[in-house]
Amino acid sequence: MKKLLLVFGTRPEAVKMCPLVKAFQQHPDAFQTSVCVTGQHRQMLDQVLAVFDVNPDYDLDIMSPGQNLYDITSRVLTGMNDVLRRAAPDIVFVHGDTTTSFAAALAASYQHIPVAHVEAGLRTYNPLSPWPEELNRQLTARLSCYHFAPTSQAACNLRSEQVQGRIVVTGNTVIDALHIALRRLRGDAALMHRVGGRLAEAGYPLTRLSNGRRMVLITGHRRENFGEGFVRMLTAFKELADTYPQVDFVYPVHLNPNVRRPVAEIFGIDTAQEWRVKAGVHCNLFFINPLEYLEFILLMEHSTLVLTDSGGIQEEAPGLGKPVLVMRDTTERPEAVEAGTVRLVGTDRRTIVAETVRLLTDSACYNQMSHAVNPYGDGHACESIVHAIMQA
């Protein structure tokens, strides 16, 4: 029996790792599966754990006000020292490109424990975009023995870098998570009603869309966009809301003060009040608090298109047939651009506005993107990973 320890700390990691935890737990004769969370994101992490009914065996609980990369790295590294000695795993699993993943992989390497890297091989080859994620994923690759690549392109990146260990193309576990969430929502009318109610309480009732009204979903929180880039994004949203009063623009605002402060300043929001507000005269622009996973999936399913600087949404939204405009200059997911499900628009106000208008007004362009094939798999990535570890 192999002893496995899956380590993650942020909400996106949890979304992509919880289905893998459940997949390994379906084979108790082959695997002893343990989970360690770092709490790099606390509240948002706990929400995802509850959705997937995953109970951590170890919790480093590192999150503190004003934490920076030095704090996260050092706390994860020292905290994992004790966890690894207690758990004594045969393999440590980490995910993607977070500081939690890099520090946990480094801690495992210090104890000569093999590391399995889920969502391996994504690259921009620009160390500052996204930052520090590009550094994290490249460093984690050098520390790993098993590389579970979501696409053939990601596997090619790893081979070209001559990383050590086994490389397996599996698809992305985020699609597994998406399918699980959709099955739960569509198969349980009471749950759908509760989730819709919580979304309305958060500040955006889906009943606004009952008469054919459209909605654009917005997310933005990347470090490399903080400052002028973020201001340009916000002014684009303002212009779009003015130009299209018949379209709703919904932005669940990240808790990071580097995100909330400019939003509050540009739109005149009192940060002491709840973020369930419309921005001044923009009755079609909604700023709401971050959503739990099921609420966000439901909102994304009802959206017309998505404006984002996120990584995972570039994989999730196409699975729902939603075009994605990525407000970044680079992406580690070029397969989505090549497939036509995603378009890079950077942080230039005019480009963001023009490309959004194009999708809102040009049905041929919209249909081409919404019907393109999602390159990130069919929801069976976890099965592929389990099979590979069984054969190891």
N, C-alpha and C positions, 0 to 999 in steps of 0.2 A: 504493500500500500504506500502510495506517495503522499507525503505531507506537503500541502500547498498553503502558501500565505499570500493573499491578495491585498495589496496596499493601495489606498487612494485617499484623497483629501479634499477635492473640490467637487462642486455639483456636476460639471461635465464629466469628470472621471467616474463619479458614482453612477450616472446614467449609463455609461458604457461598460462599467465593470459589474454592476449588480446582476445583469442577465448572465454573465459568465460565472459569478458565484452560484447562482441557482442551477446553472448547467452542471457544474462540478458536483454540487450537492445531490444531484440525481444519480450519482454513482458512488454511494458510500462504501462499497466493497473495494473500489479502486483508489479512492482519494479521501484523505482527511483534510477537509477544507476549512481554513481559518481566515478571518478578515481583520485587517488593521486599518483604521481610519486615522488620519492625522488631524482632521479638523481645520485644514487650511481655509476652507469655507465652513462655517459652523451651521448656521440656521438653514442655509440652502442645501447643504449636505444632508442634514438630518431629515429634511422633507423627502428627498429622493430615497433614502434608506427605508422610510416608512412606506412609500409607494410600492417598493419591491419586496418588502418584508424581509430585509436583511439586517441581522443583529450582529454588530461588530464584536469580536472577541477581545480586541485591544483598541484603545482610543487615546491617542497622544494629546488631544485637545489643545493644540498649540496656538489657536487663534487669540490674538490680543489686539487692542486698539492701536492703530497706527503702525502695524507690523510692516516690515520691509523684507526684501529678499534675503538679507543677512539673517534676520530673525527666523524666517521660515526654514532656510537651509540648515542652520545650526540646530534648531529645535528638532527638526525631523531626523537629522543625522544622529544626534545624541539619544533621542527617544527610541529610535529603531535599534540601537545597540542592545538595550534590555529586552525589547520585544523579540528580537531574533534569537537571543539566547534562551528565552522561555519557550518560544514556539518551535525552535529547532526545525525549520522547514527544509524540505529537499529542494524546493523551487520557490522563489519569490516573484510574484507577478506585479508589474507596474504598468501604468497606462500613459501613452501619449507624451505630452510635452510640459507637464507642470513641474514646479520646483519640488513638490512632494515626490514625484516619480524619479527625478534625478537623484535627490538626496537618499531616497529609500534604496535605489539601485546601488549607489555608492556604499551605503551601509552594508548591504548584502555582500557586495564584492569584498569588503574588508574582512568578512567572515567566511570567504570562499564559498558562498552559497550561489548557485546558478540563478540568473535573472531571466525572466521571460517578459518581453516587451510587447504589449498589446498596442495596436495602431502604430506599428513601427514603419519607418522609412519615409514619412512625409518630410518634404524639404522645400525651402525657398532658396537656400544657399546664400541668404543675406542675414548675417547674424543680428542685425538690428530690426528685422521685419519678418515675422513678429518677434518682439523682444520681451522677455528672455526665452520665449518658447523654442525658437530655432536652436539656440545653444543647448537648451535642456534635452531636446530630442536627439541631437547629434551626440551629446555626451552619454546619454542613456544607451544609445546603440552600441557604443564602445564598451559598455559594461555588461551587455546582455549576451546570453547563450542561445536564446530562442527569440526569433523575430517574427511576429505575426503581423504581416503586412496587409492592409486593407485592399490594395490594388496591385496589379502587375507593375505599374509604374513605380510604386513605392518599393516593391521588391527589387526592381532594377536599380533604384537609387542605392539600396543597401549593397547590392552586388558590386556596383561600380566603386563603392567605398571600401570594398574588401573586408567587410565586418566579419568577425568570427562567429561561428555557430550556425544553426539551422534557420533557414528562411522559408516561411510558409505563407502563401496568399490565402486569406480567409474571408475577405469582405470585412465590413466594419460592424462592430457589435452595436453601434448606435442604431442601426436599422433593426436589429433584433429587439432592442428596447422600444423602438417606435411601434413595431408590430404588437408587442406585448401590451403597450399602453392603448393602442387603438382597439385591440380585441376586448380589453376590459371596458373601455368606454362604450363601444358599440354593442356589447353584449349585456350591458347592465343599465337599464333605463333609469333606475334610481340613482346609480352612481353618476350617470351623465347629467341628471338633474341637479345633483349636489355640486358637481364640478362647475356647471354653468352658473349656479347660484353664487358660488364662491368667486367666480370671475366677475359677476355683476357687483358683488360686494367690494371687490378690489378696485372697481371704478369703470369697468367696461361691460355693459350688458349686451349680449349677443342679439337681443331683440332689436337693436338698432339696425341689424342687417336683414330684417324680415321682408323688406320691400325692395330688395335688389340693390340696396346700398352696398358699396364696396369698402374694404378696409385694408390698409397697408400696415403691416406689422414692422416695428423698428426695434432693433437692439444695437447698443453701442457701448463698449467699455474697454477697448484695447489700450494698453499703456502707450503704444507708439503713436496713438492718435490724440493723446492728452495735449491740451494747449490749443494752438491755432487750428490744427486739423479738426479737433472736436468742435470748435466754434464754427468752422465752415460747415460741418455736418448739420449743426443745429440751425444755422441760418437757412440751409437748404430745406429742412423740415418746415420751417416757418413759411418760406415762400410757397412750398407745395400746399400747405394747409390753406393759405390765402387763395391760391389759384384754383384749388379743387374743393370748394366747400361741400360738395356732394359726396366726398370721399372722407372716411375717417382715417386718422393716423394715430396709431396706438403704440406707445413707447413704455414698456416696463423698465423703469430707471434703476440701474445697478446701484447698490448701496455705497460704492466707492465714492468718497467725497470729491475726488477729481472728476467724477461724472456729474454728481448732483449739484455741485457748486456752479458750474457754467450754465446748466439747465435753469437753475433758480435765477441766476443773474439775467440771462437773456430773455426769459419768459416772465420774469417778475413774480416768481413763486415764493411764498413765505415758507422757508424750509422748516419752520416750527410746526406747520400744519401737516396733516397727512397728505400723501402724494396722490390722493384720489381727486384730482382737480383737472379742470380744463384750463388751458393756458390763456388767461385774459380773454380777448375777444375771439380767440380761435376755438369756437365751440365744437370743432371737429378734430381737435388735437388733444389727445388724452395722455397725460403722464400718470402712470400708476406704479405702485410698488412692485418689486420683483415677484413673479408668480411661481407657485409650486409647479412641479413637472407636468401633472395631468392638465392643469389649467392652461399652461403654456402650449401644450400639444393641441388642446381644443381650440385655443385662439389661433394658432398657426393653421390648423385645418380650415378655419373659416376665413383666413386672410386671402386676399387677391395676389399679393406678392410680398416679399420680405426685403427690407433694407437692413443690412447688418455688417458688423465687422467681426463677428464671431467665426470660429472655425467649425464647430459641430453643426451649426444650422445650415452650412453649405452642404452637409450630408443629409440632414433630416428633412428640410423643406422640399427638396426634389422628390423625396419619397412620398410626398403628399401632392406632387404635381404643382408646386409653387415656385415660380421664378425667383431667383435670388440675385440681388445687386449687392456686391461686396464692397464696402467702403474702406478698401485698403489698396495699396499699390502693388502688393504681391500676395500670392496665396500658396500655401503648401499643399493645396488640393487642385493641381492643374487639370486633373482628370475631369473635374466638374466643368471647368471652363471649356475644355475640348469637347465634352459631351453636349455642351450647350445649355446646361441647367443653371449655370452661374455666369455672371458677367462682372468683371472688375471695373469699378467706377472711381476708385480713389476717394479723396476727401475734398475734391474741388466742388464748390457749390454748384456751379453751372452744369458740370457733368452729372452730378447726382440728380439734379432737377430734370435735365434733358432725358436721361435714361429712364427715370421714373415716369415721366410724361409719355415717353415712347411706349412703355408697357401698358399704361392706362388708356392709350388712345389707338394703338396699332394692334388690332386683334390677331393679325397674321404673325407678328413678332411675338406676341404673348403666347399664342398657341404653340409656336415652334419651341419656346423654352419650356412651357408647362408639360409638353408631351415628350420631351427628350428623355432618354433612358438614364436612370440614376446609376452611376458607375460604382456605387459603394455596396453592392450586394443585394441579396434577396432575403435577409433575415436569418441566415443559418451560419453566421460567423462563429458563434459560440460552439456549435456542434463541431465545426472544423478544428477549433482550438482544442477541445476536449479529446477529439480523435488523435490529434498530433501528440498530445501529452501521453495518451495511452500507449502510443507506439514508441515513445522515447525510451 
